[in-house]
């Protein structure tokens, strides 16, 4: 049974940093792409960053230069390092597992989502 579990969210001041983690189990982590999404109330879930099996990456324009996605295949874990956080980064962040990254576009597997972790950027 596949499990996808995020952690690392919280409250941070503008300009601060957070690192999100997503651990998967039950699948062959190393051969698949992984993605981080975020969602605010009343809005669709949007892709933030994705990383392929060969460590190619893709980012939303709004986070380029501030967020970094990485993976540790030995730990079945993908990370999202978020720096220079802004109030507009406030959202629930979701991890998607076992997707595909092709030509800079991430194709999620809609079966494998985590439960989400809240990130709040506020004074």
C-alpha positions as CSV (number, residue, x, y, z in Angstrom):
1,X,0.0,0.0,0.0
2,X,1.4,3.4,-1.0
3,X,1.7,6.1,1.6
4,X,2.6,9.7,1.0
5,X,3.3,11.8,4.1
6,X,4.3,15.5,4.2
7,X,5.8,17.4,7.1
8,X,7.6,20.6,7.9
9,X,4.8,23.2,7.5
10,X,4.2,25.9,10.1
11,X,4.1,29.6,10.8
12,X,7.0,31.8,9.6
13,X,7.5,35.5,9.2
14,X,7.9,37.1,5.8
15,X,11.5,36.6,4.6
16,X,11.9,33.5,6.6
17,X,12.5,29.9,5.5
18,X,10.9,26.5,5.8
19,X,11.8,23.0,4.5
20,X,9.0,20.6,3.7
21,X,9.6,16.9,3.5
22,X,7.6,14.2,1.7
23,X,8.2,10.5,2.5
24,X,6.8,7.8,0.4
25,X,6.4,4.1,1.0
26,X,5.1,1.1,-1.0
27,X,6.4,2.2,-4.4
28,X,9.7,2.3,-6.3
29,X,10.6,5.9,-5.4
30,X,13.7,6.3,-7.5
31,X,12.2,5.8,-10.9
32,X,9.4,8.3,-10.7
33,X,9.1,12.1,-10.7
34,X,7.7,13.9,-7.6
35,X,5.8,17.1,-7.4
36,X,4.9,19.8,-4.8
37,X,1.6,21.6,-5.2
38,X,-0.2,24.2,-3.1
39,X,-3.8,25.3,-2.7
40,X,-5.5,28.2,-1.1
41,X,-9.2,28.3,-0.3
42,X,-11.4,28.7,-3.3
43,X,-8.6,28.1,-5.7
44,X,-7.3,25.2,-7.7
45,X,-4.3,23.2,-6.6
46,X,-1.2,24.6,-8.5
47,X,2.1,23.1,-9.2
48,X,5.0,24.7,-7.2
49,X,7.9,22.4,-8.2
50,X,8.7,19.0,-9.6
51,X,11.8,16.8,-9.8
52,X,12.4,14.0,-12.2
53,X,14.1,10.6,-11.6
54,X,17.3,12.1,-13.1
55,X,17.0,15.2,-10.9
56,X,15.7,17.5,-13.7
57,X,13.5,20.2,-12.1
58,X,10.7,22.5,-13.0
59,X,9.3,25.5,-11.0
60,X,6.4,27.8,-11.0
61,X,7.5,31.3,-12.1
62,X,6.3,32.7,-8.7
63,X,8.9,30.6,-6.8
64,X,11.9,30.5,-9.1
65,X,15.0,31.6,-7.3
66,X,13.4,31.2,-3.9
67,X,12.3,27.5,-3.7
68,X,14.5,24.5,-4.3
69,X,13.2,20.9,-4.8
70,X,15.5,18.0,-4.1
71,X,15.3,14.3,-3.5
72,X,17.0,11.6,-1.5
73,X,16.3,8.2,-3.1
74,X,17.9,6.3,-0.2
75,X,15.3,7.8,2.1
76,X,12.4,7.8,-0.4
77,X,12.0,11.5,0.4
78,X,11.6,14.7,-1.6
79,X,12.2,18.1,-0.1
80,X,11.1,21.6,-0.8
81,X,13.4,24.3,0.6
82,X,11.5,27.5,0.7
83,X,13.4,30.8,1.2
84,X,12.5,34.4,1.2
85,X,8.9,33.5,2.0
86,X,6.1,35.9,1.2
87,X,2.6,36.2,2.5
88,X,1.3,35.0,-0.9
89,X,3.1,31.7,-0.3
90,X,0.6,30.9,2.4
91,X,-1.2,27.7,1.4
92,X,-1.7,24.1,2.1
93,X,1.2,22.3,0.4
94,X,0.7,18.8,-1.1
95,X,3.1,16.2,-2.3
96,X,2.3,14.1,-5.3
97,X,4.2,10.9,-5.8
98,X,5.0,8.7,-8.8
99,X,4.3,11.2,-11.5
100,X,6.1,12.1,-14.7
101,X,8.2,15.1,-15.6
102,X,8.5,15.6,-19.4
103,X,9.7,18.6,-21.3
104,X,9.4,20.8,-18.2
105,X,5.8,19.7,-17.5
106,X,4.8,17.6,-14.5
107,X,2.0,15.0,-14.9
108,X,0.7,13.9,-11.5
109,X,-0.5,10.5,-10.5
110,X,-3.9,11.3,-9.1
111,X,-3.9,8.3,-6.8
112,X,-0.9,9.3,-4.8
113,X,-1.4,12.5,-2.8
114,X,-0.3,13.3,0.7
115,X,-2.7,14.8,3.3
116,X,-1.1,18.3,3.0
117,X,0.8,20.5,5.3
118,X,-0.1,24.1,6.2
119,X,2.4,26.9,5.5
120,X,1.5,30.3,6.9
121,X,3.6,33.3,6.2
122,X,2.6,36.2,8.5
123,X,3.9,38.7,11.0
